Amino acid sequence: MPEGAFEKCIPEGTFGAEEELWLADPQSMKLAGGAQEILSRAPKGHFTGELIDCEIESNTNVHEEPIEVLKELVARRRFLLVEAERLGRVLGTSGTHPLGDWREQQIIDEPHYRRLEDKLGWLIRRNNTFGLHMHYAVQGRDKAIYLFNRLREYIPHMLALSVNSPFWQGEFTEMLSTRILIFSRSIHRAGLPEPLRSWNDYLDYVDYVGRSGTMHKLGEIWWDVRPHPRLGTIELRACDAQTDPARTEALLVLTAALCDSLREEYESGERRPILPSREIEENKWSAQRYGLNGDFVDHGSHEGVKTRKVLEGWLEHLELRTKKDLSAVVRILDRPTEAERQLEVWHETSSIAEVARDIAARLRATTESIEEPF
């Protein structure tokens, strides 16, 4: 545990993000390696390797505004588009790759991932998933735990907006976020976490899994939302990766507004009850299965409410409380999700390879269409 965690860190309320992307063969559209070669040529600190050689993660610096985070992610994408073309690859991102076969992927030769392969076996080898992770800086350990506990309630909301993985291994799973099914519902220390009673409660858990040797680093806690003591941030990990950066922008802005609101809630003393995981799981399941087209359970009345209606009311509340411009979020709420776009292409073409091709083409077009200068 870093000394001074959540006490000596970056300025509170600053923001950063990580975006996981895939490489594919332009003819077959199957996943194809090359990430390690790109990393060897990339500017230091801009990217990291992930589990497999067809996956690369973009990492931003720390910024005061979400739009600056988006600018860096787009700049990273533009670098990767050039490098992918040089290697004879196409670049894309979605919660899962529509037809990539995990059996064909090469796990990168790094001790961390080799250790996970040895420990988790088949479960980690099949984890070909791609997410968007957002970090919000917090000063104070008690405040960090409060934000962690409260953010759990909104994991279904973020997932419903971001669903982008209806296919797995070339099959329509009837889930709009298969990434959640494959990753957070099959690997221990992943998924929706239980609430924490205090900072010491968190330390006791880390000691429990660390002292026994079952966990070697804090990054092996893969919860949908987690404290990140080394950075001094709360990290939200619930979202599928977004193909269109306009949708990424909306999720960045929304996360910042939500965290601002919860921080004010803590500091003003207007603290709310912490919900049990079993209640949040009902809404997470609906988001995973139906995206924006399902129903959420109202935690007060216990009645079912249309997901879009719940999110509309939530956005109105956040805008009033934070005075943030959430128009980018309203725009994506009024449009089909990325998962629905994939299904539309599939129904039109009867080809999952064409779904993957459309993802790569849209990533290039939407990334290149954003105006300079960055």
GITA-V784983 format. One record per backbone hydrogen bond with DSSP energy under -0.5 kcal/mol. NH is the residue of the N-H (numbers start at 1). CO is the residue of the C=O. Records with the same first field share a line. If there is no record, write none. Layout:
NH: CO, CO
//
This chain:
5: 2
7: 4
8: 4
10: 231
13: 137
14: 11
15: 63
16: 135
18: 133
19: 58
20: 131
21: 56
22: 92
23: 54
24: 90
25: 30
26: 88
29: 25
32: 23
34: 53
35: 53
38: 34
39: 35
40: 36
41: 37, 38
42: 38, 39
46: 43
48: 57
50: 55
53: 106
55: 52
56: 21
57: 48
58: 19
59: 46
60: 17
63: 15
68: 65
69: 65
70: 66
71: 67
72: 68
73: 69
74: 70
75: 71
76: 72
77: 73
78: 74
79: 75
80: 76
81: 77
82: 78
83: 79
84: 80
85: 81
86: 82
87: 83
88: 85
89: 84
90: 24
92: 22
95: 164
96: 164
97: 128
102: 100
104: 101
105: 102
107: 105
108: 51
110: 108
114: 110
115: 111
116: 112
117: 113
118: 114
119: 115
120: 116
121: 116, 117
123: 120
124: 121
125: 121
126: 122
127: 124
128: 126
129: 127
130: 95
132: 239
133: 18
134: 236
135: 16
136: 234
137: 14
138: 232
140: 6, 138
144: 140
145: 141
146: 142
147: 143
148: 144
149: 145
150: 146
151: 147
152: 148
153: 150
154: 151
155: 152
158: 154
159: 155
160: 156
161: 157
162: 158
163: 159
165: 176
168: 171
169: 97
170: 98
171: 168
173: 166, 171
176: 288
177: 288
178: 165
181: 177
182: 178
183: 179
184: 179
185: 180
186: 183
187: 183
190: 187
191: 222
202: 198
203: 199
204: 200
205: 201
206: 202
207: 203
208: 204
209: 205
210: 206
211: 207
212: 208
213: 210
214: 209
215: 209
220: 217
221: 218
222: 189, 220
224: 191
226: 235
228: 233
231: 228
232: 228
233: 228
234: 136
235: 226, 233
236: 134, 234
237: 224, 235
239: 132
241: 130
245: 243
247: 244
248: 244
249: 245
250: 246
251: 247
252: 248
253: 249
254: 250
255: 251
256: 252
257: 253
258: 254
259: 255
260: 256
261: 257
262: 258
263: 259
264: 260
265: 261
266: 262
267: 263
268: 264
269: 265, 266
270: 265
271: 269
275: 273
279: 276
280: 276
281: 277
282: 278, 279
283: 279
284: 280
285: 281
286: 282
287: 283
288: 284
289: 285
290: 286
291: 286, 287
293: 290
294: 291
296: 305
298: 296, 303
302: 298
305: 296
307: 294
308: 292
310: 306
311: 307
312: 308
313: 309
314: 310
315: 311
316: 312
317: 313
318: 314
319: 315
320: 316
321: 317
322: 318
323: 319
326: 324
329: 326
330: 326
331: 327
332: 328
333: 329
334: 330
335: 332
339: 163
341: 337
342: 338
343: 339
344: 340
345: 341
346: 342
347: 343
348: 344
349: 345
350: 346
355: 351
356: 352
357: 353
358: 354
359: 355
360: 356
361: 357
362: 358
363: 359
364: 360
365: 361
366: 362
367: 363
368: 364
369: 365
370: 366, 367
//
